[in-house]
Amino acid sequence: MTKKRLDALTRLGKLQARMHDLGRWRLSAIEQEQASLVDNLRAVFEALESGDLAYGAQAKLSGRRIRALQRRLDSLARESTHVREKARAHGVSARLAEQAAETAARRYRDDKERKELADLIERSIARRNASPT
């Protein structure tokens, strides 16, 4: 395992973690927008129930507003599902990349220790052969 591969896996893990965080942030923004639209929809229905906008041109405009709000809510629901799936996938990828980086780091340390031990043994053997006993 090379140091270069270890660094690449570490960078990949960090990137995937950032993508996961970005997805979670986007999901939160979508949920806030959905809540705002639901409040707007509720306000339109309350205005219709009060009778102020129940008849005539105002009722027609209110109906259009309701349909527009509902279309946007439906769109956000679909987007929310998509963003949630992507965030979950990035979270899984981040965990896998982190585990791969940890495994690579462990292998790199093990290889380094083996090489150091082999060098130490070779030097010890060379000293014995060089010493006149």
C-alpha positions in Angstrom: 0.0 0.0 0.0 1.5 3.3 -1.0 1.3 6.6 0.7 -0.2 8.1 -2.5 -3.1 5.7 -2.4 -3.7 6.3 1.3 -3.8 10.1 0.7 -6.2 9.6 -2.2 -8.6 7.5 -0.1 -8.5 10.0 2.7 -9.3 12.9 0.3 -12.1 10.8 -1.3 -13.6 10.1 2.2 -13.5 13.8 3.0 -15.1 14.7 -0.3 -17.9 12.1 0.2 -18.5 13.4 3.7 -18.8 17.0 2.4 -21.2 15.8 -0.3 -23.3 14.1 2.4 -23.3 17.3 4.5 -24.3 19.3 1.5 -27.2 16.9 0.8 -28.4 17.1 4.3 -28.2 20.9 4.1 -30.2 20.9 0.9 -32.8 18.6 2.4 -33.2 20.9 5.4 -33.7 23.9 3.0 -36.3 21.9 1.1 -38.2 21.0 4.3 -38.1 24.7 5.4 -39.5 25.8 2.0 -42.2 23.1 2.2 -43.2 24.3 5.7 -43.4 27.9 4.3 -45.6 26.8 1.4 -47.9 24.8 3.7 -48.3 27.9 5.8 -49.1 30.0 2.7 -51.6 27.3 1.6 -53.2 27.3 5.0 -53.5 31.1 4.9 -55.3 31.0 1.5 -57.7 28.4 2.8 -58.4 30.5 5.9 -59.0 33.5 3.7 -61.5 31.5 1.6 -63.3 30.2 4.7 -63.6 33.7 6.1 -65.7 34.6 3.1 -63.6 37.5 2.0 -62.3 35.7 -1.1 -65.1 33.1 -1.6 -66.7 34.7 -4.6 -65.9 36.3 -7.9 -62.6 37.1 -9.4 -60.8 36.9 -6.0 -62.0 33.2 -5.7 -60.6 32.5 -9.1 -57.2 34.0 -8.2 -57.3 32.1 -4.9 -57.9 28.8 -6.8 -54.9 29.6 -9.1 -52.8 30.3 -6.1 -53.8 27.1 -4.4 -52.9 25.1 -7.6 -49.6 26.8 -7.9 -48.7 26.2 -4.3 -49.8 22.5 -4.6 -47.7 22.1 -7.7 -44.7 23.5 -5.9 -45.3 21.3 -2.9 -45.5 18.2 -5.1 -42.3 19.3 -6.9 -40.5 19.8 -3.6 -41.7 16.4 -2.4 -40.2 14.7 -5.4 -37.0 16.7 -5.0 -36.9 15.9 -1.3 -37.1 12.2 -2.1 -34.3 12.5 -4.7 -32.0 14.6 -2.4 -32.7 12.2 0.6 -31.6 9.2 -1.6 -28.5 11.0 -2.8 -27.5 12.2 0.7 -27.9 8.6 2.0 -25.8 7.3 -0.9 -23.1 9.9 -0.1 -23.2 9.0 3.5 -22.7 5.3 2.7 -19.9 6.2 0.3 -18.3 8.4 2.9 -18.3 5.6 5.5 -16.9 3.1 3.0 -14.2 5.5 1.9 -13.3 6.2 5.6 -13.1 2.5 6.3 -10.9 2.0 3.2 -8.7 4.8 4.3 -8.3 3.3 7.7 -7.5 -0.1 6.2 -5.0 1.5 3.9 -3.4 3.4 6.8 -3.1 0.2 8.8 -1.6 -1.7 5.9 0.8 1.2 5.2 1.9 1.2 8.8 2.3 -2.6 8.8 4.3 -2.5 5.6 6.5 0.2 7.0 7.1 -1.7 10.2 8.0 -4.9 8.3 10.5 -3.0 6.2 12.0 -1.4 9.3 12.2 -4.8 11.0 13.8 -6.3 7.9 16.4 -3.5 7.7 17.1 -4.0 11.4 17.6 -7.7 11.0 19.8 -7.2 7.9 22.0 -4.6 9.8 22.3 -7.0 12.8 23.3 -9.9 10.5 25.8 -7.6 8.7 27.3 -6.5 12.0 27.7 -10.1 13.1 29.4 -11.1 9.8 31.6 -8.0 10.0 32.7 -8.5 13.6 35.8 -10.7 14.0 34.7 -13.3 16.6 
